[in-house]
Each structure stands twice: as C-alpha cells, then as structure tokens.
C-alpha cells in the first residue's frame, strides 16, 4: 500500500469472525457526504483527480486516517467545495483481465492461480471499492484516497497481468518468420 492510500477501516463492513460481510465503502461514503454537508462545504461529485497534471499533495492516511481531519484542514484553508469521487467495482474488469491473461505465455498452474484469484473478485461486483476526497488550494490538489484491501489486491493482480502482457508482446517465440518483401 502506498503512503497516499489507506485501507478501509475495520468498521466499514470488513469481513471477520463476527462479520462475514465483504468490505464495501458505500456506508462510509454516505457518512462522508453527510459530514461534508454538515461542515458547510459544497459537495461536487467528480472524477478521480489522482492522475491530473496539477501538482498533488496526498494526505498521510497511515498517520491520520480520519477523513474528518482532512475536511477540517480544508475548511481552515478556506475551501468551500470538496470533490467527492467513488469508484464502484464492475466485474467487467475481471473479464478484461481474463482476456489479457489468455494472451500471456504462462505455465498452466500459474495461469490457474491468476484465474482463481480473479474469479473470486467477481463477488465484489457493484461494491464501492474506493473513495477519494479532494480540493484545490494555491495551485495544488489535496487528496484523501481510501481503498478497500480487496481492491488493492485486484489492482496488484491487474498490474502483474499488465507486465506479463508486455513481456509476451516482446516474446521472440512468435515463429521467427521474416519477410524481405
């Protein structure tokens, strides 16, 4: 987990011995929306701003995991509008990853392991997997990025498949046919 991201808190519906429910950030998103409105901030429902070209400053969610402190810092800085983005997981991401995996030259066991891990992710279809709060201040974007552990795991799997796909594109075993036409 990078320093700019934080795992979902244990009380967000995370699965454990007493709570078999899979983690879903939908309840926390609703709580954040209410808190923002109570704080007097306008809520703008926007896209993720993590990849914008504007310089970004990420909240240290490891040391200060409470989103309320992030919102309070924004209010003290004079912010009047907070961008709220939620990402909902769609199982089509699994389908796309399985298609990419089919094009990779992998040993049978390794392929099966990837397929199994991806197939397990289908159970999260429709779940809110990431919440991002952001605001602009003095030419920078300030971000609070929250993701579930299972979404971090999926992102890792997708990254591995991307690397494998790139490696198989460079694979010289494509037959060795060369035409001088």
BATOR-285149 format. One record per residue (C-alpha): z, y, x; residue number from 1; residue in one letter. Coordinates in nm, 2 decimals, decimal comma. Layout:
! residues N
PT|Z|Y|X|NUM|a
...
//
This chain:
! residues 181
PT|0,00|0,00|0,00|1|x
PT|-0,09|0,33|0,14|2|x
PT|0,16|0,61|0,16|3|x
PT|-0,02|0,81|-0,11|4|x
PT|0,02|0,54|-0,37|5|x
PT|0,33|0,40|-0,53|6|x
PT|0,38|0,07|-0,71|7|x
PT|0,47|0,08|-1,07|8|x
PT|0,85|0,10|-1,12|9|x
PT|1,02|-0,22|-1,22|10|x
PT|1,09|-0,10|-1,57|11|x
PT|0,72|-0,05|-1,67|12|x
PT|0,69|-0,39|-1,82|13|x
PT|0,66|-0,57|-1,49|14|x
PT|0,68|-0,95|-1,52|15|x
PT|1,01|-1,10|-1,40|16|x
PT|1,25|-1,38|-1,51|17|x
PT|1,38|-1,19|-1,81|18|x
PT|1,05|-1,02|-1,90|19|x
PT|0,73|-1,23|-1,89|20|x
PT|0,51|-0,93|-1,98|21|x
PT|0,24|-0,83|-1,73|22|x
PT|0,27|-0,48|-1,59|23|x
PT|0,09|-0,22|-1,80|24|x
PT|0,13|0,15|-1,73|25|x
PT|0,04|0,25|-2,09|26|x
PT|0,41|0,32|-2,19|27|x
PT|0,47|0,52|-1,88|28|x
PT|0,15|0,72|-1,94|29|x
PT|0,28|0,82|-2,29|30|x
PT|0,62|0,91|-2,14|31|x
PT|0,44|1,13|-1,88|32|x
PT|0,23|1,30|-2,15|33|x
PT|0,55|1,39|-2,35|34|x
PT|0,72|1,52|-2,04|35|x
PT|0,43|1,74|-1,94|36|x
PT|0,42|1,89|-2,29|37|x
PT|0,80|1,95|-2,29|38|x
PT|0,76|2,11|-1,95|39|x
PT|0,53|2,37|-2,09|40|x
PT|0,23|2,25|-1,89|41|x
PT|-0,12|2,21|-2,05|42|x
PT|-0,25|1,86|-2,01|43|x
PT|-0,61|1,83|-1,90|44|x
PT|-0,75|1,47|-1,93|45|x
PT|-0,98|1,45|-1,64|46|x
PT|-1,14|1,21|-1,39|47|x
PT|-0,97|1,09|-1,07|48|x
PT|-0,96|1,36|-0,81|49|x
PT|-0,87|1,14|-0,52|50|x
PT|-1,23|1,15|-0,38|51|x
PT|-1,30|1,52|-0,43|52|x
PT|-1,42|1,72|-0,13|53|x
PT|-1,13|1,96|-0,18|54|x
PT|-0,85|1,91|0,07|55|x
PT|-0,59|1,68|-0,09|56|x
PT|-0,21|1,66|-0,05|57|x
PT|-0,06|1,33|-0,16|58|x
PT|0,30|1,32|-0,30|59|x
PT|0,52|1,08|-0,10|60|x
PT|0,58|0,83|-0,37|61|x
PT|0,77|0,60|-0,14|62|x
PT|1,05|0,85|-0,07|63|x
PT|1,03|1,04|-0,40|64|x
PT|0,90|0,81|-0,67|65|x
PT|1,00|1,02|-0,98|66|x
PT|0,69|1,18|-1,13|67|x
PT|0,93|1,44|-1,29|68|x
PT|0,99|1,59|-0,94|69|x
PT|0,62|1,62|-0,88|70|x
PT|0,58|1,80|-1,21|71|x
PT|0,88|2,03|-1,13|72|x
PT|0,72|2,12|-0,79|73|x
PT|0,40|2,21|-0,98|74|x
PT|0,60|2,43|-1,22|75|x
PT|0,78|2,61|-0,94|76|x
PT|0,44|2,67|-0,77|77|x
PT|0,33|2,84|-1,09|78|x
PT|0,09|2,57|-1,22|79|x
PT|0,01|2,59|-1,59|80|x
PT|-0,23|2,30|-1,61|81|x
PT|-0,19|1,94|-1,50|82|x
PT|-0,48|1,70|-1,47|83|x
PT|-0,39|1,35|-1,61|84|x
PT|-0,62|1,06|-1,53|85|x
PT|-0,56|0,70|-1,64|86|x
PT|-0,77|0,40|-1,53|87|x
PT|-0,80|0,11|-1,77|88|x
PT|-0,89|-0,22|-1,62|89|x
PT|-1,20|-0,38|-1,77|90|x
PT|-1,28|-0,75|-1,70|91|x
PT|-1,64|-0,65|-1,62|92|x
PT|-1,51|-0,56|-1,27|93|x
PT|-1,43|-0,93|-1,23|94|x
PT|-1,78|-1,02|-1,35|95|x
PT|-1,94|-0,78|-1,10|96|x
PT|-1,72|-0,92|-0,82|97|x
PT|-1,81|-1,28|-0,90|98|x
PT|-2,18|-1,18|-0,89|99|x
PT|-2,13|-1,03|-0,54|100|x
PT|-1,94|-1,33|-0,43|101|x
PT|-2,23|-1,56|-0,53|102|x
PT|-2,44|-1,38|-0,27|103|x
PT|-2,19|-1,45|0,01|104|x
PT|-2,21|-1,73|0,26|105|x
PT|-1,86|-1,88|0,23|106|x
PT|-1,71|-2,22|0,27|107|x
PT|-1,65|-2,39|-0,06|108|x
PT|-1,27|-2,37|-0,05|109|x
PT|-1,27|-2,00|0,04|110|x
PT|-1,52|-1,93|-0,25|111|x
PT|-1,30|-2,12|-0,49|112|x
PT|-0,99|-1,93|-0,38|113|x
PT|-1,17|-1,59|-0,45|114|x
PT|-1,30|-1,72|-0,78|115|x
PT|-0,95|-1,83|-0,89|116|x
PT|-0,78|-1,50|-0,79|117|x
PT|-1,05|-1,30|-0,97|118|x
PT|-1,03|-1,52|-1,28|119|x
PT|-0,66|-1,46|-1,30|120|x
PT|-0,72|-1,09|-1,32|121|x
PT|-0,91|-1,13|-1,65|122|x
PT|-0,57|-1,14|-1,82|123|x
PT|-0,52|-0,77|-1,75|124|x
PT|-0,83|-0,67|-1,94|125|x
PT|-0,75|-0,34|-2,13|126|x
PT|-0,43|-0,27|-1,94|127|x
PT|-0,37|0,08|-1,78|128|x
PT|-0,37|0,00|-1,41|129|x
PT|-0,35|0,34|-1,26|130|x
PT|-0,22|0,69|-1,35|131|x
PT|-0,30|1,00|-1,14|132|x
PT|-0,14|1,34|-1,19|133|x
PT|-0,30|1,63|-1,00|134|x
PT|-0,31|2,01|-0,99|135|x
PT|-0,48|2,28|-0,78|136|x
PT|-0,28|2,53|-0,57|137|x
PT|-0,41|2,76|-0,30|138|x
PT|-0,73|2,57|-0,24|139|x
PT|-0,58|2,22|-0,23|140|x
PT|-0,55|1,94|-0,48|141|x
PT|-0,20|1,80|-0,51|142|x
PT|-0,19|1,43|-0,62|143|x
PT|0,06|1,19|-0,75|144|x
PT|-0,10|0,84|-0,76|145|x
PT|0,06|0,54|-0,93|146|x
PT|-0,09|0,19|-0,95|147|x
PT|0,03|-0,15|-1,06|148|x
PT|0,08|-0,42|-0,79|149|x
PT|-0,18|-0,64|-0,96|150|x
PT|-0,44|-0,36|-0,94|151|x
PT|-0,36|-0,31|-0,57|152|x
PT|-0,42|-0,68|-0,53|153|x
PT|-0,75|-0,66|-0,71|154|x
PT|-0,86|-0,37|-0,51|155|x
PT|-0,79|-0,57|-0,19|156|x
PT|-0,99|-0,86|-0,32|157|x
PT|-1,28|-0,63|-0,40|158|x
PT|-1,26|-0,48|-0,06|159|x
PT|-1,27|-0,82|0,10|160|x
PT|-1,58|-0,92|-0,10|161|x
PT|-1,75|-0,59|-0,01|162|x
PT|-1,70|-0,67|0,36|163|x
PT|-1,83|-1,03|0,31|164|x
PT|-2,13|-0,90|0,12|165|x
PT|-2,21|-0,66|0,40|166|x
PT|-2,17|-0,94|0,65|167|x
PT|-2,40|-1,17|0,46|168|x
PT|-2,66|-0,89|0,44|169|x
PT|-2,66|-0,89|0,82|170|x
PT|-2,68|-1,27|0,84|171|x
PT|-2,97|-1,37|1,06|172|x
PT|-3,00|-1,71|0,90|173|x
PT|-3,24|-1,58|0,64|174|x
PT|-3,51|-1,81|0,77|175|x
PT|-3,65|-1,64|1,07|176|x
PT|-3,99|-1,57|0,92|177|x
PT|-4,15|-1,27|1,07|178|x
PT|-4,49|-1,13|0,97|179|x
PT|-4,70|-0,92|1,21|180|x
PT|-4,93|-0,80|0,92|181|x
//
